[in-house]
């Protein structure tokens, strides 16, 4: 009975206090402070104080839930705006989502010439602005233009349906499913430029890069399968290139933990030439984007086949990646031509981060530093090395051979801002567009931001 009276007394005091107190005293912290004072002064005992504290907590929780419900009711018809790396706007019912994206990459190249007089220079390597979104939760679309370099080009321009389970169908200008390195976003590459083999066999008239066509993508937790048929890139189609590219790719990751992954992938492509006189152009630069192409050769053909095999392993801050590419060209005259290229690279995060591999897509994604600059951190620091080789000499076809070593240093100031430095040196060149044995080197700096 005494406890009950004490509780009632305390409750009465709390009620009076809540009516006459300032707004600051009416919140949970003020009420708890008052209970402690009452307990300290002997107005209420410990049991009563505990009961009152529980009552205050229950009341505060109920008020918070009521407030949250009121906020949700008041804002249910408002647009949802998020800024997690990029600006996104979503309708209240989630049926419409719109995202703005882009990237800016500015390069400065310094060349130490050998026999060939090469020039240094600066370049706005990429300046992309994109707009995409989702309609009715199952239709995606994307339009991205690039204003970098000296010309404008359309990159992604597609519509994608994702209403099927573990399956997406894409129509428009998008990446042909073939190899890993070329399809990995330039935002996440370890080195400033892709390997000489990616440009040599996959780019230009090869099966890689973006093309206008239709493809289907299937995936599970640790595997992917893609296939499609494509024409030419919508920015490069002159109306005279009557070729179709049939391509397919599969990946499998027996290990796919957050900082530990093992990846295997392979791709195949076949090009069918519907008009005489078409060919496959094979060309590449020695690790930079400024200056002439050291290897540049074309083969007039009736068709061509392409093969790629790739593997990657990530273990904490360390990763290694390798890729082999081959072009098998059915020449219109003379013997067929086979072209080979490969690269091997390794990298290490000095600050403990890890390359972000996504097994459900078969590609690498962004790296978030453990401590971002501007939030008390020093960013993420990464070093890497890559050896790349290409051989375009086969029988009577002399296209040249090239070996290049690249050393890299990356500083990820934040998830979206990165500074890169690459040192490239030509180890060997033969039968190319420069004198045999020419061994220049280059130092390239990049400032990069994306959203």
Secondary structure, DSSP 8 states (H G I E B T S, - for coil): -HHHHHHHHHHHHHHHHHHHS-GGGGSHHHHHHHHHHHHHTTSS-HHHHHHHHHHHHHHHHHHHHHHHHHHHHHHTTS-EEE-SSSEEEE-TTSSEEEEEEEEEEEEEEEEE-SSS----EEEEEEEEEEEEEEETTTEEEEEEEE--TTS-EEEEEEEEEEEETTEEEEEEEEE-S--HHHHS-TTS-SSSS--HHIIIIISTTSS-SEEEEEEEEEE-SSEEEEEEEE---TTT--S---EEEEEEEEEEEEEE-SSEEEEEEEEEEEEEE-STT-EEEEEE-SS-SSS--SEEEEEEEEEEEEEEEEEEEEETTEEEEEEEEEEEEEESSSS-EEEEEEEEEEEEETTS---EEETTTTEEE----SS-TTTT---EEEEEEEEEEEEEEETTEEEEEEEEEEEEEEEESSSSEEEEEEEEEEEEEESSSS-TT---EEEEEEEEEE-
